[in-house]
Amino acid sequence: TVEIIPELAESAKRVLEKLGYSNVEVHSAGKTLGWLEDAPYDAIIVSAGAPSIPQILLGQLSWGGRLVIPVGSHWQQELMKISKDKEGNKVENLGACYFVPLIGEGAWKE
């Protein structure tokens, strides 16, 4: 997982350890999208709303990988699931949602 706030990264690390997860890495990366160093990934979950699907995240998915991200306006988004395969990306709308806005690259322009 990649957190932009260092305190949230530390909290996430403690919770995951307490729950017994040993296959999740936690990184504090400032205002970036993803973690290029260890790509590609089988799954990416974005917990902040974006105006569109960031291409940089699609580039970090492995073949057969899935990206789940809220996409839409500041005030209402649709939770989108993108599955990457050799024939292209399959996009599925999972329904309406509302998340805090993405910060930094891929965010809404003020």
Sequence and secondary structure as in RCSB ss.txt:
>XXXX:A:sequence
TVEIIPELAESAKRVLEKLGYSNVEVHSAGKTLGWLEDAPYDAIIVSAGAPSIPQILLGQLSWGGRLVIPVGSHW
QQELMKISKDKEGNKVENLGACYFVPLIGEGAWKE
>XXXX:A:secstr
 EESSHHHHHHHHHHHHHTT  S   EE SS SS GGG  EEEEE  SBBSS  HHHHTTEEEEEEEEEEEE SS
 EEEEEEEEETTEEEEEEEEEE   B  STTS   
